[in-house]
Amino acid sequence: MKRTVILLAVMVLVLAASASAFDGERRGFVLGGGLGFGPVAKVSIDDFPADDYDKSGLAINFIIGYAWDEQNMIVFLRDGIIYSEDFDLGTTTKSISIVQGFSGVGYYHYFGPVGKSFFITGGIGVQDWSSLDEDVESNDVGGGFLVGGGYEFARHWQVYGSLSFGKTSYTDPFFGEIDYSHTQLMFTISAVAF
């Protein structure tokens, strides 16, 4: 009986949320994403500063969450930059695609009406550095932070920029644990459904 009541309550909440989703008001369920350019994908190796590097690449942004009114929303967000890096694999050098970025809980605050508003965002979560090739291992995630903002220039469309930073680590068989610091700066044109 208790399980049935909980299931019915969850169904009512889901139906109520979906009824108000995508009604053109910046309230309720929100879903969005964007593409752009990431001019800075910096990797600093704490114990080996000579191996630090800066890259640039394709910027990606994804959000999913809930807006409780026209100005405020809480979301899961993913910001990342995809770039290529050359790796020495012993007998050969190979160009590997890397995704470096931030994933976590974010807060958006809009200052004006829908379709014509500046906004700011902040987030706390994890930093990652992931190889898209099985020949190169990804780093272990660490803590990360994000600050950003932009301008919603039309209903559902916005220019967005963010600066995120954090740490990752990798356990090397010869050197032990190596700590990395990461910084990402990116700009996208994003679509947000609400």
C-alpha angles and dihedrals in degrees: 000000000000091000091051092051091050091048091050091048091051091048092051091050092048092048092047092049093047092049090060095039120109095005094133093256118113090238132097125014116012129190128176151146144179149192131218145116131311108201093180128046101154125184120191119186107211098212098032108045092168088069095056116123144180123216136174130207151130113337120215130189131186131176135178124172149091135298113205093192140357093282108037136055137164117210147167104244136190122194119176145157121219116208141151125253128183114235129193105227095183102259097032144018116240132190108232128192113235131193113205121178156094132293124181151091114322137188123210124196120190118200100199145027124306112284096019112055144115114225140188130207138191134182146184123203141093136328119220140186110193132179118220089207126076092221092071123054120229121237123252112260123251138182120305142183133200136196124179150130146175147166130288100217098177137010105292095002128097144163108232135188131179142181115204133173140175148130137277132177139208130195109225117197091228105032101031120220115004119195122213131196118207135195126185129188116183143164127201144172103232137192118210121191116207 
